[in-house]
């Protein structure tokens, strides 16, 4: 079941990434809304508070729909709306942790849509997504094979230092392949090991949230995998940094 679900997720993500446009946007939006629902459960929000937060998040993310996006400045407009939605949610629900979830779930979606719509956007987006996958795969196999000292046993008992190193190595190797095969810029290639560490940090943060909430998984929507947050936690810090790396040279030209 776990393997079948994983294969289906990869197929859906790859198809949407290749198609781009409204299909990639729809997949990102659906993922963000489900992620926020799982976040709300982890932080102890009520059903009504969860709905308010999800409706609040849908407003800024609607502004980056293919039909509404005209010029690039809209991304900054959407970023402002996202912070405004978080402020609205904290005022209405009086739940600061729930409002933080709007940024946690909204920023990576905004970043991914931005990456995909650039020239060679499929390369940049594939890099951001697949370096996280490569890190997870490398960490799993090196951790299982080598074992050794635990990384943070009080938060995630199964993670080891060997897993972290193996994950960073696998992601770095993937970044080098992307550079030589598809022209990934050097600044992104060299940043890949750092982003792999950030992906592991995102995983540990979500593990801490689950431990605090007293649950094993963030949800049950994905058979054999748990919730959407369980699969995308490493991407949350990676996607915004990847977008920043892409636009950084524009501030010097």
N, C-alpha and C positions, 0 to 999 in steps of 0.2 A: 504493500500500500504506500509506504514512504517513497519507494523508488518510482512508482507510477505517478504519484502526485508531483514529485520533483521533476519528472520528465514533462508532465503537462504544464507546469509553471514555466519551465524553460521555453517550451514551444510557444506558449502564449506571449511571453515577454519578447522573444525573438521576432515573432510575427508582427507585434505592435511596433517594435523598434524599427523593423524594416519598412513597414507601411508608413510610419510617421503620421503627421497631420492629426486629424481628429481621433484616430485609433490609439495613437500613443497617448494623447491627452486624456482620453476616456479611461484608459487603463491606469494612468497616474492618479486621476481624480478619484476613481473607485478605490484604489489602494489607500489613498490619504483618508478618505471618509471612514473606511473600515479600520484603519490604524488608529484614528482618533477615537472610535468607539471602544476599541480594546484598551487604549490609554485611559479613557474615562473609567472603565471597569477597574483598572489597576490602581487608580488614585482614589477610588471610592466615591465617584460621582453618582448621583441619582439618575434615573432614566430621563427625567425632564431636563436636567443639566446636560446630560449627554446630547440630547437632541438639539438644545440651544447651541452647544459648541459645534456640532456637525453642520447645522445651518449657517452658523457664523463663518465657518471655514469655506463653505461652498461659494460664498460671495466673492472673495478675492480670487479664488481659483477659477471662477467662471470668466474673469476678465482676461485670462490667457487662453481662452478657447480660440481655435483657428479663425472663427468668424468675427471675433472682436479684436484680435490683435492686428494693429495696423503699422505701428512704428515701435522701435525697440524701447523707447522711453516708457512704454506701458509696463515693462517688467519692473521698473522702479515704482511706478504707480501701484502695481499689484503688491509689491513689497510693503509699501506704506499701508495699503488696505489690510494686509495680513496682520501687521502690528495693531492696526485699528480694530480688527476683529478680535484679537486677543484681549485688547483693552475692554471692548464691549462685553466679552464673555466674563471677564473677571468682575466687572461692575454688576452685571445681571445675576450671575450665579454665585458670586462671592466665594469662588473656588479658584485660588491662585494656581494650584497644580494643574487643574483642568485647563485653564487659560494658557498655561505654558505648553500644553499639548498641541495647541493650534500652530505654534511656531515649530514644535518638534516634528509635526506631520506635514506642515505646509511648506517649509523652507526647502526640503529635499525635492518636493514635487515641482516647485517653481524652478529650481536649479536644473532638474532633469529636462523639463520642457524647454528651458532656455538653451541647454546644450544641444538638444536634438534639432533645433531650428537654425543652428548656425551652418555655415558652409562646412562641409565634412562633419556635420553634426552626428552622423551615425557612428563615426569613428570615436568622437569624444564621449558620446553616451555609452557606447559599448565598452570603452575603457573604464569609465566610472562604475558601470554595473559589474563587469566581469572581473575587475581587480578584487572586488569584494568576494565574488564566488571563488576565485582562485585562492584567496586568503583563507576562506573557510575550508576548502578542500585540502589545502596544504597543511593547515592547522590540525584538521581531523586525522589525517594519515600520519603525520609526524608525531602528534600527541599519542596516538594509539600504538605506534611502532616503538618510539623511544621512551615515552613516559617521563619519569623524573619529577623534579620539584613542581609543586602546584603554583599556578600564577597568582590567583586570589581565591584560596579555598573557602573563605567565609562567604563569598559571593557566588562563585561558580566552581564547585568542587572538581569538575572534570577537566578544567583548562590547565594546561601546563606551560612552562617556559619553552619547552621543546616545541609545543604546538604553536606558540606565538612566533618563534623563530622560523619554523617551517612555513607558516602562513605568509610571513613577510617575504621569505625567499621565493615562494611560488608566485606571489603577486608581482614581485620585482622582475622575475623572469618573464611574466606575461607583459609587463610594461615594456621591456626591451623588445619583445617580439612585435608589439604594436608599433614601436618606433621604426623598426627596420622594415616591417612589412606594409604598414599603412601610414607612415609619416607622422606619427604622434610626436608633437613638439618635445624638445629635450626637457623643458621645464616641467612638463607633466610626467615624462618618463622618470626623471630624477626624483620627483615628488611621490612616485608610486609607493616606495617603502614606508614613507611617513603616513600616507593615506591608509596603507594596510594596518599600521598600528592604530590609526583612528578608527578603522572598522572594528578592530578587536575591542577598542575602548567603548564603542557604541554597543557592542554585544554585551560587554560587562555591565554597562549602565542599565540595559534592559533586564539583565539577570538580577541586578540589585532591586529594580522595581518589582519584579515578580517575587523575589524573596520577601520584600517588605509587605507585599500584598498576600503572601502565603499561598501562591499558586505555582503550578509547574509550567504552564503555558499561558500565553497572553490571550488565547482563544482556542477555538476548535474548528474553525472554518476550513482548514487545510488538513485533511486526513493524514496522520502520520507525522505531521510537522507542527501542529498547534495553530497559532494565529498568524496573521500577516505580519505583526510586529516581530514575531519570532524569526521570520525570514528576512525582514528588511531593516533590522536594527543596525546592522553594520553600515548600511547605505546612508543612514540619516546624517552622520557627520561628513561622509565622503562627498556626496553630491554637491552641497554648497561650496566646499573648498575647491572641488573640480571646476565649478563655474567661475569662481574667483580667479583661479589660475588661467582660465581661458581669456577673461577680460582684462587681466592685469596689464598686458602690453599696451592696451588702448589708452591708458592713463599717461603713457610716456611718448605718445605720438601726436 
